[in-house]
Amino acid sequence: MEQKKEKNKYSVIVPTYNERLNIALIVYLIFKHLRDVDFEIIVVDDGSPDGTQEVVKQLQKLYGEDRILLRPRPKKLGLGTAYIHGLKHASGNFVVIMDADLSHHPKYLPSFIKKQLETGASIVTGTRYVKGGGVHGWNLMRKLTSRGANVLAQTLLWPGVSDLTGSFRLYRKSVLEDVISSCVSKGYVFQMEMIVRASRKGYHIEEVPITFVDRVFGSSKLGGSEIVEYLKGLAYLLVTT
């Protein structure tokens, strides 16, 4: 198992927009929890006006430019294209996608890697909706909306995974490249389309329970327009998959 671990390299893609207060902590925690693993962190920043990129440059001095890659874009261009952009610069054979706002705790990364090594899965996805998983810091309305959205998608799409809209995942790089190239959705729906397409393509998907923590600093980017987008995306996937 150790030998297998050594051969693998993990590229952690972290899209950012105004995450100056979170990025140093997330980087520190990734380094803390992936001590015996070959990895790189690729920060895709969409022109944050709050100085996120300056903080990343300081982190590069601390950890090395080979371990932290800053690959910025001029403005906000959406989550899906941020992953595609990060993927172009990834040298690992596995790719982790996670949020920069600490809602995805890096302490779960070893369980993702372990699960992949044990099962040979192409995708390991974090799930809030199995025993051991959960959500921390959401009010009842937000929990019900999220759970309802998930149940609706489960019922209509039968994807074979319990958490469709989660965005904390480990992919075999070749699988991510294949799945991402067949996705057309933007924003919030993108995560759902990725996992549904992967499931339809017959890729082996495993799940690891995680507790999602509502962002520590900054404001949430999910609003009414995202819920409308979600429902439109659900209808689209229903027709096309």
Protein Blocks (a to p, Z undefined) as FASTA:
>chain_A
ZZmmmmpccddddddehillmmmmmmmmmmmmmmmbccddddddehianlmmmmmmmmmm
mnopklpccdddfbdebjklmmmmmmmmpcbfbdcdddfklpacfklmmmmmmmmmmnop
abdcddfkbghiacehiafklmmmmmmmmmmmmmmnonopablkbccdcddfklmmmmmm
mpcbehjllmmmmmmmmmmnopacddddddddddfbdcdfbdfklmmmmmmmmmmmmmmZ
Z
